[in-house]
Amino acid sequence: MVTCPLERQRDLKEHQDSYDECLVFPIATYGSETWALGAADRKKIHAFEMWCWRRMLRRSWKERKSNDFVKNQIGAKVTLCQKIDKNKLQYFGHISRREGDNLEKIITQGHVEGQRKRGRPKVRWADGIKEITGMNICAAHRYARDRSGWNVIINRVTKGQS
C-alpha cells in the first residue's frame, strides 16, 4: 500500500511529542540525578525544552508566541526540570535506603574532611535536595527510609513546581 507523503507527515506530527519524550529528553537528561543545578542551569534547561517544543511545532521565535501558548499546544504537563528533580529525589531515596556503609551514603550524610576553597561556595548536590524538599538532609534521610512516605513527598514536591 502506497501512502501519500502528506499522510506520513501528519502521522509524524501527531507522534512527534512522544519522539521527544522517548528520544531527545532522556538523552539530554542522562545522569541528571547526580547534577547540582543552579538557577542559571535551570534557565538553560528550560530554554532547551522550549526550543525542542518550538522546533516540533515549527514555531519561530519571530512569531512571538508565549511559552505558555506553546506548552498548551503540546499538552506538556510536566517540565524537564520537574523530571530532573523527581529523578534526583528518587536517587536520594535509593541511597538513603541502602544498608551498610557505602560511599554514596557517607558522602550525602556526612561531611568530607578538608576545607573548601576560598570564594563563593560551589553548589552542592545536597543543597539541591534541601532546596527541592524544603527540609534538611538528616530529616530527608529519615523520611526516605519509608518508601511509600518518600514517594508521597516526591509527588507533592514535583507537582507543585512550574
C-alpha distance (Angstrom), angle and dihedral (degrees) to the residues before:
residue distance angle dihedral
M1 . . .
V2 3.79 . .
T3 3.78 117.1 .
C4 3.73 127.2 -156.8
P5 3.82 115.1 -108.8
L6 3.80 88.7 -125.7
E7 3.82 90.4 58.4
R8 3.80 90.8 51.0
Q9 3.80 90.0 49.1
R10 3.81 90.7 49.9
D11 3.80 90.8 50.2
L12 3.77 90.2 48.9
K13 3.80 91.8 51.1
E14 3.81 91.4 49.6
H15 3.79 91.8 54.0
Q16 3.80 99.8 33.7
D17 3.81 94.0 100.5
S18 3.78 90.3 56.0
Y19 3.83 88.7 50.9
D20 3.80 90.2 55.5
E21 3.81 91.1 44.7
C22 3.81 92.6 48.8
L23 3.81 102.8 34.8
V24 3.79 116.0 16.7
F25 3.81 103.9 38.0
P26 3.83 97.7 45.5
I27 3.79 90.0 51.1
A28 3.81 91.3 47.7
T29 3.81 93.0 48.5
Y30 3.79 98.4 41.7
G31 3.80 107.7 144.4
S32 3.80 92.2 4.9
E33 3.80 92.1 140.3
T34 3.81 87.7 75.6
W35 3.81 98.0 46.0
A36 3.80 121.2 113.6
L37 3.79 101.5 -146.1
G38 3.77 126.3 -161.7
A39 3.79 127.6 -168.2
A40 3.81 92.4 -92.0
D41 3.81 91.1 52.3
R42 3.81 90.8 50.9
K43 3.80 90.2 52.0
K44 3.80 90.7 52.0
I45 3.82 91.8 49.0
H46 3.80 90.5 49.4
A47 3.81 90.8 48.6
F48 3.82 90.6 50.2
E49 3.80 91.2 49.6
M50 3.79 92.5 50.5
W51 3.81 90.5 45.9
C52 3.82 88.9 55.3
W53 3.81 93.1 48.4
R54 3.81 92.4 47.1
R55 3.82 91.8 48.3
M56 3.77 89.5 50.9
L57 3.81 92.1 51.4
R58 3.80 91.4 40.1
R59 3.80 90.0 -125.6
S60 3.76 117.3 152.4
W61 3.77 123.8 -145.4
K62 3.81 85.3 -123.5
E63 3.82 89.9 69.0
R64 3.82 86.8 68.5
K65 3.80 96.0 -138.2
S66 3.78 113.8 160.2
N67 3.79 123.2 -116.8
D68 3.80 89.5 -115.1
F69 3.79 90.0 55.5
V70 3.82 90.6 51.8
K71 3.82 92.2 47.1
N72 3.80 90.9 50.0
Q73 3.80 91.5 50.8
I74 3.79 90.7 50.5
G75 3.78 94.5 40.7
A76 3.81 93.1 -132.0
K77 3.78 109.7 169.4
V78 3.81 100.2 171.1
T79 3.79 123.6 48.3
L80 3.76 125.8 -139.3
C81 3.82 91.1 -111.8
Q82 3.80 89.7 55.2
K83 3.80 89.9 52.6
I84 3.80 90.5 49.4
D85 3.81 91.1 49.5
K86 3.79 90.4 49.4
N87 3.81 90.8 50.6
K88 3.81 90.5 49.5
L89 3.79 93.0 50.5
Q90 3.79 92.9 46.4
Y91 3.81 90.0 51.1
F92 3.80 90.9 47.5
G93 3.80 89.9 52.6
H94 3.79 90.2 48.7
I95 3.81 91.1 52.5
S96 3.80 92.6 45.7
R97 3.80 93.7 52.6
R98 3.81 95.1 50.9
E99 3.78 115.3 111.1
G100 3.77 124.9 -127.7
D101 3.74 131.3 13.1
N102 3.75 111.0 -44.8
L103 3.76 127.0 163.7
E104 3.81 97.2 -113.5
K105 3.79 93.2 52.1
I106 3.80 92.9 46.4
I107 3.79 91.7 50.8
T108 3.82 94.9 48.0
Q109 3.81 95.0 43.7
G110 3.75 102.5 37.3
H111 3.70 140.4 35.0
V112 3.76 125.7 -97.2
E113 3.78 112.6 -125.0
G114 3.75 119.5 -109.0
Q115 3.76 135.7 50.1
R116 3.74 131.8 -73.9
K117 3.77 122.2 -119.5
R118 3.77 122.3 -93.5
G119 3.76 119.6 -90.2
R120 3.75 133.4 40.0
P121 3.83 112.5 -6.4
K122 3.79 116.4 -110.6
V123 3.78 118.0 -116.2
R124 3.80 108.3 -96.9
W125 3.77 126.9 -151.1
A126 3.81 91.3 -121.4
D127 3.81 89.6 54.4
G128 3.79 88.1 59.0
I129 3.81 90.7 53.0
K130 3.82 89.7 50.4
E131 3.80 90.7 49.6
I132 3.80 94.5 47.8
T133 3.81 97.4 45.4
G134 3.79 100.3 31.2
M135 3.82 91.9 -134.0
N136 3.77 134.1 97.3
I137 3.80 121.1 -97.4
C138 3.83 96.1 -104.9
A139 3.80 92.1 53.8
A140 3.80 90.8 45.1
H141 3.84 89.8 52.7
R142 3.81 90.2 52.2
Y143 3.81 92.5 49.6
A144 3.80 92.6 44.3
R145 3.81 92.7 60.0
D146 3.80 88.6 70.6
R147 3.81 101.9 67.7
S148 3.83 97.7 -162.6
G149 3.81 92.9 46.2
W150 3.80 91.1 47.5
N151 3.81 91.0 51.0
V152 3.81 88.8 53.9
I153 3.81 89.5 52.6
I154 3.82 91.3 47.5
N155 3.81 92.2 51.4
R156 3.80 92.9 45.7
V157 3.79 93.7 48.5
T158 3.80 98.4 44.0
K159 3.81 95.8 45.0
G160 3.79 93.3 53.6
Q161 3.80 96.0 57.1
S162 3.78 125.8 89.6
